[in-house]
Amino acid sequence: MTRRYRGVLFDLDGTLVDSLDLILSSYRHTMREHLGRVPPDEEWMHTMGRPLRVQLESFAESPEQLEAMFQTYIEHNQAHHDRLIRLFPGMKEALSTLHRAGYRLGVVTSKIRDNALRELRTSGLEGLFDGLVSANDVERPKPDPEPVERALRSLDLPAADVLLVGDSLYDLQAGRAAGVHTAAALWGPSDHDRLAAGEPDYWLENVSELLELLHVEAEEIRG
């Protein structure tokens, strides 16, 4: 069977790794420490997919408070990281299947590089990806196309040969702007209505549907 795609790009949090408990715990702790109150979780979730400092800007009252909140969030996140993250069901098996079938795989995340690498290492996903683009690697983060365009260069593939899988509106917007096809990961924290604004080419209810979409056959793996 002729493949439509030769590479797949993935967002990290909410797409590869279920880190919502860690994210919300870090958010709530940061807000209590610096604001003395915790705004509704929904306010934070609407910012997910953006770099952390960008997320915090709408809550901070000054540049100095922004930096203090950033440090508090990072410290809490790192202290509780390994306990609160987990892979989505079937994710490692699906990635291993795609890797063995010859797909080039990459990660496009708004996390800083060290934290992204730790998350991949803790989740047992090291060695499965041909490229990683983090917040440290770009001047204009998602939803700008720059991170996806940089990831395409790391895979050495044209946009037409690559599918991007993400769980946030910003993932889908960045992918569309970069010229790749996009798939909305409905197993993440964003619902259908919010992701619809990103006009994804595909909707995926679970990880198995990704393998079906890519037509990964058993004989490909054995070969």
N, C-alpha and C positions, 0 to 999 in steps of 0.2 A: 504494500500500500504506500502510495506517495504521501509523504508528510507535508502538511501545510506549514508547520513550524519546525525550526531547528533549535530554538532556544526558548527558555522560559525565565522571566524575571519575577521575583517575589518580593513583596513587602515583608517586613519581619514581624513586628508586633501586631497581633490580631489576624495574621495570615499564616505564618509558619508556627509561631509560638503564642500560646494563650497566656498573656501576661496581664490581663485585665485586673486581676486581684492585686498584683504588685503595683500597677499604675495607679489605681484608685487609692490604695493604701498610702502611697507616696504623696499623692495629691492631697488627701485629707490631712495627713500629718503636716504638710507644708502650710496649708491654709490655717490650721489651728495655731501653728507656731507664729505666723506672721500677721494674720488678720484677726485672730481670736474667734473665728467662726469658719464654718465650712459651707461654701455655696453648694447648691445641688450638683450631684455628679454629672448631670446632663450638660451643665455648662462646660465642664472639662472634656467630656466625651466629644462635644462638637468641635473641639480643637485638635483631637487626636489625628495623627498623621503629619503634624507640623513639628519642626524642631522645638525642643523644650523651652528655650528662651522665648520663642514666639508665642507658645502656649501661655507662658506666665505673664507676658506683657499686659494682657487685659485685666490681670488681677493685681499687679504691682502698682503702687502709688508713686514710685520714683525709680530712677535707674539703680540707686543703691539698694532699694528693697528688692528689685528684680534680681540682682546678683546674689543677695542673701537668700532669697527663695530658691534660686537655682541650686545653690550649694546645699541647702537643707534637703531639697528633693533628691539630689544625687546621693547624698550620704544615706538617707533612709532607703532609697532604692537599692543601693549596693549592699547594705546591711541585710536586707530581706530577700535579695534576688533569688538565690538558689532554692529557697524554701517555697516561693510563691509562683514560680513559672513552671509551665508544663507544655509539652507538645500537644497539638490537636490530634485527635484519634486518627491513626493511619498515615500521619504526615511523614514520618521517617521512612516508612515502607514505600510510600509513593515517590519520595525524592530519590531513594535508592534505586527504585525501578526506572525512573526517568534517566538517572545518571548512567546506569548500566545499559540502557537502550541507546545511549549516545547523544542525548539532549545536552546542550550547553545550558548551565543553570547559573543564575545570578541573583543577588540580593540588592534591593534599592531601599534604603531606610533613612529616616530622618533622625535616627539615634546617632550619638557620637561614636566614632569607630571602636574605641576600646570597649564600650558597653555592648555594642553589637557583636563584637568578636566573643566576648564573654557569654553572651546569650546563646550564640551558636555552639560554643564549646560545652556549656552546661547542658544544652539540649541534645548533645550527641550528633550535631549536624556538621561538624568540621569535616572538611575534605570532600564535601558534596558539591561545592560551588566553584565556578570558574571566575567569579568576580564579585566584589562587594563595593558598593558606593554608599558612603555614609554622609552625615552632615558635615564632617570635616573636609570632604572632597569637593564641595560645590560652593559657589557663591550665591546661587539662587535655588533654594530647596523646592520640593514639591509644594504646590501644583505646577511650578515652572517645569518645562521639559528637560532642563539641564541634567538632573540626576539620571533620568532614563537614557538620555543621549550618551552620557558618559558610560553607563552600563552597557549600552550597545557596543561601544568601542572596546570595552573589556572582553566581551564575548566574541568580538570580531565578526559580527553578523549585522545585516541590514535590518531596518525596522520591519520590513515586510515578512521577515522570517521569525519574528519574535512575538510571543504572547506575554503580557504582564498580568499577574494575578495580585489583586489587592483588596483590602477590606475597608478602605476609606475613600471618600469622595476625592481627596487630594491625589491618591494613587491613580485613580481612573482619569482624572483631568491631566495629570502629568503624562500618562501613557498616551492618551489621545493626542495631546499637543506634540508628542515626539513621533507620532505616526505609527505606533504599534497597536495591535489589537489588544483589547483589555477584557478581563474576566473578573466579575465581582464575586468576592468570597463571602458568601452569606453565613459562614460559620463564625465569622468575626463579630465584633460588637455593634457594627452599623446595620441598620435595617434596610429593607428593600427601598422604601420611600426615599431615604436619604441618598442612597447610592444611585438611584435612578437619574439624578441630576447629572451624573458623570457619563451617562449614555454608554454603559458597557456593551461590548459585543456579545458577551456570554454571561449567563448567571449560573453560579455553581453552588448547589446546596451543601455539598460535602466534597471531601478530597477524592473520593472514588470517581466523581463526575469529571474531575480534571483528567484523570487517566483515560476515561472514555472519550473525552473531547480530543485528546492527543492521539487516540487510536494506538495505544501501546498494546501490542499483541504478545502473547506468551512466547511465540517463536522468536520475537525480537530479543527478548531477554535471554533465552537459551542460547541464541547465536552470539 
